Amino acid sequence: MKKFLLTICLCLGLSAAASAQQKLELTLDEAINIALSDNPTVQVANLEIERYDYVRKQALATLYPQVDASAQYSLALRRQEMAEGLSFGGKNTFNVAGTISLPLFVPSVYRQLKLTRTQMEVAVESARATRIDMIAAVRSAYYNILLAEQSLTVLEEAAATTDRVVKNTEELYKNGLAAEYDYLTARVQRSNLDPQIIQIKNGISIAKLQLKMYLSIPEEVEIDVVGSLDDFKEMALMGSDYELDLENNTTIKTLDLQLELLDHQEKLIQTTRMPTIAAFGQISYIGQERSDLGGLLGGMAGGGAAGGAGATVEQSKFWWQYPISLGAQINIPLFAGFKKTNQLREVRNQAEQLRIQRDYAVEGIRLQVQQSVNTLLTARSMMLANAETVLQAEKAYEISLTRYEAGAGTILELNSAQLSLTQAQLSYSQSIYDYLAAYAEYEKALGKDSIE
């Protein structure tokens, strides 16, 4: 998706250089897909899932064998003496060692792995919640643009119609067939539309900036949304049966996962009371410079022992040895000053608080969903009623226009009919938007993360 967006931006740059204005056209599904791919909030949520995968692997690594190696050299500036004049140990000593340890029974690690697995589920659910929020936000921004553009179309059509009325009234006034009052009234009616048109155009610019922010599209890239509010109104006409299933609601699922985390924490604390068993092995390779003991052995200095020592010194200056050891270690916790007992009480207290919060949240979300359904039904009824009002207002305006052009009606009647028609069309567009916005909130409350 990023490559696609970069390609579009490059094409826009080349087109600008060629003085050919182009825009990026987006359908609602395309806008949502770009947001789910490129929005920083979604990317951070996905990275959080990846982070917890690393946390899980860190916990798993504690069950693997641990291998360490070390090397040491020491120079004895003054050697230790066993008695006056009798020292031991070489002046130069080399020591290379390797150790290996293998956990055999570590209950806390097993429970930690389950805890990190649940933490990853929490991160996945958090990412899903971010996706749901982003889908709802993009839909709202997209519908805002459609509403503003449709309202602009209504006002521009009203302006064009009023322009024709002003022109006709001006001709009648010049020919003495209409009063100056009618001409001035028609011009005032036309002038009143200009501020509304300017306001709507500014609203479109702001709505597009908001959508580009969600999609991480550069501000200088022009975008156009495809379709109109009328293209989405069929959604409201499909029926009025709405489910109230809260099984996929992200808030409730997150609270359930947090309760599961507290259960793992409680069991993790309990595992710290259990013994742990580990196997270990060690091998060292030690080289120590030999000492001349001839002067310390009295009469044996000139004997065979001395000669043998001299021969040994000539054969090897260092005395090498490599001790090897294997073993097992068990660690049994006995008493920790009631620390673990109070830790358990703290976790159980937190779990009880969370259960109360969950019950309260369920009631609040159920009320929210019910309100969304009521809003959907109301918006649907308003949309159907406003559609009928638009038809009636169009007919009334045609009659008023015909009467005015025939000289049987007044400019006030015509202006009133024109205003009623414009308001009816704007109300109709607003009712479609209200339904679509309410439906987006309804799906958000149910926890639907599909763009279908």
Secondary structure, DSSP 4 states (H G I P E B T S, - for coil): -HHHHHHHHHHHHHHHHTT----EEE-HHHHHHHHHHH-HHHHHHHHHHHHHHHHHHHHHHTTS-EEEEEEEEEE-SS--EEETTEE-S-SEEEEEEEEEEEEEE-HHHHHHHHHHHHHHHHHHHHHHHHHHHHHHHHHHHHHHHHHHHHHHHHHHHHHHHHHHHHHHHHHHHHTTSS-HHHHHHHHHHHHTHHHHHHHHHHHHHHHHHHHHHHHT--TTS-EEE-S-HHHHTHHHHS--------TT-HHHHHHHHHHHHHHHHHHHHHHTTS-EEEEEEEEEEEEEEPP--GGGSGGGGGSHHHHHHHHHHHH-SEEEE--EEEEEEEE-----TTHHHHHHHHHHHHHHHHHHHHHHHHHHHHHHHHHHHHHHHHHHHHHHHHHHHHHHHHHHHHHHHHHHHTTSS-HHHHHHHHHHHHHHHHHHHHHHHHHHHHHHHHHHHHT-----
